[in-house]
Amino acid sequence: MGFTSGVSKLTLFGLFAVTAMVVCYALERRGRIYILAFSGACILGSIYGFLQGAWPFGAVELVWAAIAFLRWKKAN
């Protein structure tokens, strides 16, 4: 029995998405690429929310993705 024996693939996907969001957010000051990566991670979080059936979470993550993408476009 491994770590994943009681954890679904969807849960692992969600864990990956949220972890990527936190890491990219923490690294945003190091470069524009992390802002764009944060936007992508938010999209993954949104997909997770919709697949899980938590559509409000999915919708809010889409908004965060759009905000981060606009920040990336404006960054120097």
N, C-alpha and C positions, 0 to 999 in steps of 0.2 A: 504494500500500500504506500503510494507516494503522496506528495502534497496535493496533487490534483484529483485524488480519488473522490473527494466529496465536493469538488468545485467544478461548476460547469464551464464550458468554453466561453460562454457569454460573459460570465463573471470575470474570467481571466482577461478577456478583451476589455472590459470596463476598467479593471485594475490597471492594465497597460495604458489605456487612454488617460485616466486621471493622473497616473504617475508621470506620463509624458507632459501633461499640462503643467503640473507643479514644477517639474525640472526646467521646462522651457521658460516658464514665468520667472523662475529664480535667476535664469541666465540672460534675460532680456537686455540687461545693460551691457552685456559683452558684445552685442552685435545685432544687426537687423535680422539676421537669419533666425535668431531665436524668437523674434516676434512672429515671423512667418511660421515657424515650427509650432509656436503656441496656437496660432490660428488653425493649423492643421490638426493639432491635438484636440482642439475644441470641436472640430468637425467629427473626429473619432468619438469624442464624448457624446456628441449629439446622436450619432448613429447608435451608440450603446443605449442611450436613453429611449429612443424610439423602439429599438428591438426589445428592450425590457418591458415596454409598455408604459414607461414614465414619460409621456409626451411633453409635460411642462418642462422637465429637465432637458429633454431633447431640443425643445424650442429655445430655451434660454441659452443653451450651449451654441446654437446657431447664431444667436445675437452676439455672443462673445466672440465667435469666430469672425463675424463681420467687423466688429470693432477692432479686433487685433489686426485684421487684414488692412483696414484703413490706416491704422497706426503704422503698419509696415510700409505702406505706400508713402506716407508723409515723413518717415524717418530719413535722416541724412546719411 
